[in-house]
Amino acid sequence: IWLWAIFGGLMSIVLIVASLQWSNQNVSELTRHHNSQLSPVIMIPGSLATENRFDGLVSEINRHRENPHSLLK
């Protein structure tokens, strides 16, 4: 009967350690995704604006950036 108690205790410890490692890995993965640098901005030109309306603005914003913003038209 003592053997079963020791076996149960060891299995509990193994399961606790494994679940803590799994939980920490998932939290760090979710944190990395949550802190993503993507922050899209939607700009809508006026009715008389051309397709290239925001080219100058995006060029100005990207002038001193290491990783420039892209523009989807």
Backbone hydrogen bonds, N-H to C=O, Kabsch-Sander energy under -0.5 kcal/mol:
donor,donor_aa,acceptor,acceptor_aa,energy
5,A,1,I,-1.5
6,I,2,W,-2.5
7,F,3,L,-2.5
8,G,4,W,-2.6
9,G,5,A,-2.2
10,L,6,I,-2.5
11,M,7,F,-2.4
12,S,8,G,-2.1
13,I,9,G,-2.2
14,V,10,L,-2.4
15,L,11,M,-2.5
16,I,12,S,-2.4
17,V,13,I,-2.5
18,A,14,V,-2.4
19,S,15,L,-2.4
20,L,16,I,-2.2
21,Q,17,V,-2.2
22,W,18,A,-2.2
23,S,19,S,-2.5
24,N,20,L,-2.6
25,Q,21,Q,-2.2
26,N,22,W,-2.2
27,V,23,S,-2.4
28,S,24,N,-2.2
29,E,25,Q,-2.0
30,L,26,N,-2.5
31,T,27,V,-2.4
32,R,28,S,-2.0
33,H,29,E,-1.9
34,H,30,L,-2.5
35,N,31,T,-2.1
36,S,33,H,-1.2
43,M,41,V,-0.6
49,A,46,G,-1.1
53,R,50,T,-1.4
55,D,52,N,-1.3
58,V,54,F,-2.5
59,S,55,D,-2.3
60,E,56,G,-2.3
61,I,57,L,-2.3
62,N,58,V,-2.2
63,R,59,S,-0.6
63,R,60,E,-0.7
65,R,62,N,-1.3
73,K,71,L,-0.6
